[in-house]
């Protein structure tokens, strides 16, 4: 109901943004009950996709447009819940397997699961640096996100060198929050302090 009011009150109603908002609303309440999406497989894709949708839909409703840098930031936002979800799934692998919940951690050996998490973490870093090198994101993007790089490395060390998955998960949650704060601050301040287009 509230999302319907948001769409009606929004300055723009592009079809894609309305569709993304609708999909997010419907899918988000089917995660653990109803359709039980989290039990059907591709849970990791769902988590990143939902995060992307929750950024793109409001942006589209506010501006009526979309650009590459916004998509990069939406993907970065989506990586947050996916990555801390991967640590949760690692901790819960035995229970998920017994309950028939399909996750990467429940399906593959521990070492392969660790490799998957390392690859997902590297993909996030590649998104940040690669989008800048490709001219999609401004030069300051990887600079301001340097703390996120360091926190992601710390997560991997804590989780897979020290073997403390739950502590790594807790840090991953904090990393996501730090990422959001940095993105908000950078987008607000960049035009004023750096003369960069956002």
C-alpha positions as CSV (number, residue, x, y, z in Angstrom):
1,X,0.0,0.0,0.0
2,X,2.8,2.5,1.0
3,X,4.7,1.7,-2.2
4,X,1.6,2.4,-4.3
5,X,1.3,5.8,-2.6
6,X,5.0,6.4,-3.2
7,X,4.6,5.6,-6.9
8,X,1.5,7.9,-7.2
9,X,3.3,10.7,-5.4
10,X,6.6,10.3,-7.2
11,X,7.6,13.1,-9.7
12,X,8.3,10.4,-12.3
13,X,6.7,7.0,-13.0
14,X,8.9,5.2,-15.6
15,X,7.6,1.7,-16.3
16,X,10.9,0.0,-15.5
17,X,11.0,1.7,-12.0
18,X,7.4,0.8,-11.2
19,X,8.1,-2.8,-12.4
20,X,11.3,-3.1,-10.3
21,X,9.5,-1.7,-7.2
22,X,6.6,-4.1,-7.6
23,X,8.9,-7.1,-8.1
24,X,10.9,-6.1,-5.0
25,X,7.8,-5.7,-2.8
26,X,6.4,-9.1,-4.0
27,X,9.7,-11.0,-3.8
28,X,10.8,-9.6,-0.4
29,X,7.8,-11.1,1.5
30,X,8.3,-14.5,-0.1
31,X,11.8,-15.1,1.1
32,X,11.2,-17.5,3.9
33,X,7.5,-18.2,3.7
34,X,4.9,-18.3,0.9
35,X,7.1,-19.2,-2.1
36,X,10.1,-19.7,0.2
37,X,12.5,-18.3,-2.4
38,X,15.4,-18.8,-0.1
39,X,14.8,-22.6,-0.2
40,X,14.6,-22.9,-4.0
41,X,18.2,-22.1,-4.9
42,X,20.0,-19.1,-6.2
43,X,19.5,-17.4,-2.9
44,X,22.7,-15.5,-3.3
45,X,21.5,-14.0,-6.6
46,X,18.2,-13.1,-5.0
47,X,20.0,-11.2,-2.2
48,X,22.1,-9.1,-4.5
49,X,19.2,-8.6,-6.9
50,X,16.8,-7.3,-4.2
51,X,19.5,-4.9,-3.0
52,X,19.9,-3.6,-6.5
53,X,16.2,-3.2,-7.0
54,X,15.8,-1.2,-3.7
55,X,18.3,1.4,-5.0
56,X,17.2,1.6,-8.7
57,X,13.4,1.9,-8.1
58,X,13.5,5.0,-5.9
59,X,16.1,6.6,-8.1
60,X,14.0,6.1,-11.1
61,X,10.9,7.4,-9.4
62,X,12.8,10.5,-8.3
63,X,14.7,11.3,-11.5
64,X,12.9,9.4,-14.2
65,X,16.3,8.2,-15.6
66,X,19.2,5.8,-15.1
67,X,22.9,6.0,-15.7
68,X,25.9,3.7,-15.4
69,X,27.2,5.1,-12.1
70,X,23.8,4.6,-10.4
71,X,23.8,1.0,-11.6
72,X,27.3,0.5,-10.2
73,X,26.2,1.9,-6.8
74,X,23.1,-0.2,-6.8
75,X,25.2,-3.3,-7.5
76,X,27.6,-2.3,-4.7
77,X,24.6,-2.0,-2.3
78,X,23.4,-5.4,-3.4
79,X,26.8,-7.0,-2.7
80,X,26.4,-6.1,1.0
81,X,23.5,-8.4,2.0
82,X,24.8,-11.0,-0.4
83,X,28.2,-11.1,1.2
84,X,27.1,-11.2,4.8
85,X,24.5,-13.8,3.7
86,X,27.3,-16.0,2.5
87,X,28.9,-16.0,5.9
88,X,25.6,-16.8,7.5
89,X,25.0,-19.6,5.1
90,X,28.5,-21.0,5.8
91,X,27.7,-21.1,9.5
92,X,24.3,-22.6,8.9
93,X,25.3,-25.1,6.2
94,X,24.5,-28.2,8.1
95,X,21.1,-27.0,9.3
96,X,20.3,-25.7,5.8
97,X,21.3,-29.0,4.3
98,X,19.1,-30.9,6.7
99,X,16.1,-28.6,6.1
100,X,16.5,-28.8,2.3
101,X,17.5,-25.2,1.9
102,X,19.6,-24.8,-1.2
103,X,22.6,-22.6,-0.8
104,X,26.2,-22.7,-2.1
105,X,27.5,-23.5,1.4
106,X,25.0,-26.4,1.7
107,X,25.8,-27.9,-1.7
108,X,29.6,-27.7,-2.0
109,X,32.6,-28.7,0.1
110,X,33.8,-26.1,2.6
111,X,37.0,-25.3,0.6
112,X,34.9,-24.6,-2.5
113,X,32.5,-22.5,-0.6
114,X,35.4,-20.4,0.8
115,X,36.7,-20.0,-2.8
116,X,33.2,-18.8,-3.8
117,X,33.1,-16.2,-1.0
118,X,36.6,-15.0,-1.9
119,X,35.6,-14.7,-5.6
120,X,32.4,-12.8,-4.7
121,X,34.5,-10.4,-2.5
122,X,37.0,-9.9,-5.3
123,X,34.1,-9.3,-7.7
124,X,32.9,-6.4,-5.5
125,X,36.4,-4.9,-5.5
126,X,36.6,-5.4,-9.3
127,X,33.3,-3.6,-9.7
128,X,34.6,-0.6,-7.8
129,X,38.0,-0.3,-9.6
130,X,36.9,-1.6,-13.0
131,X,34.0,0.8,-13.3
132,X,36.4,3.7,-12.6
133,X,38.9,2.4,-15.1
134,X,36.1,2.1,-17.6
135,X,35.0,5.7,-17.0
136,X,31.6,4.7,-15.6
137,X,32.5,5.8,-12.0
138,X,34.4,9.0,-11.1
139,X,38.1,8.9,-10.1
140,X,37.2,9.4,-6.4
141,X,35.0,6.3,-6.2
142,X,37.7,3.8,-5.2
143,X,39.5,6.4,-3.1
144,X,36.5,7.0,-0.8
145,X,35.7,3.2,-0.7
146,X,39.2,2.3,0.5
147,X,37.9,1.5,4.0
148,X,35.6,-1.1,2.4
149,X,38.5,-2.8,0.6
150,X,40.3,-3.1,4.0
151,X,37.2,-4.4,5.8
152,X,36.5,-7.0,3.2
153,X,40.1,-8.3,3.5
154,X,39.7,-8.4,7.3
155,X,36.5,-10.5,6.8
156,X,38.3,-13.1,4.8
157,X,41.1,-13.3,7.3
158,X,38.8,-13.6,10.2
159,X,36.5,-16.1,8.5
160,X,38.9,-18.3,6.7
161,X,42.3,-17.9,8.3
162,X,41.2,-17.5,11.9
163,X,38.1,-19.7,11.4
164,X,35.6,-17.3,13.1
165,X,32.7,-17.2,10.6
166,X,30.2,-15.5,12.9
167,X,32.7,-12.7,13.7
168,X,33.4,-12.3,9.9
169,X,29.6,-12.1,9.3
170,X,29.3,-9.4,12.0
171,X,32.1,-7.4,10.3
172,X,30.4,-8.0,6.9
173,X,27.2,-6.4,8.3
174,X,29.2,-3.4,9.6
175,X,31.0,-3.2,6.2
176,X,27.7,-2.9,4.5
177,X,26.6,-0.1,6.8
178,X,29.9,1.7,6.3
179,X,29.5,1.4,2.5
180,X,26.1,3.0,2.6
181,X,27.3,5.9,4.7
182,X,30.2,6.5,2.4
183,X,28.1,6.3,-0.7
184,X,25.6,8.8,0.7
185,X,28.2,11.2,2.0
186,X,30.3,11.0,-1.2
187,X,27.3,11.6,-3.5
188,X,26.3,14.6,-1.5
189,X,29.8,16.1,-1.1
190,X,31.5,15.3,-4.4
191,X,29.8,18.0,-6.4
192,X,30.6,20.6,-3.7
193,X,34.1,19.6,-2.7
194,X,35.6,17.7,-5.7
195,X,33.8,19.3,-8.6
196,X,32.8,15.9,-9.8
197,X,29.5,15.0,-11.5
198,X,27.4,12.4,-9.6
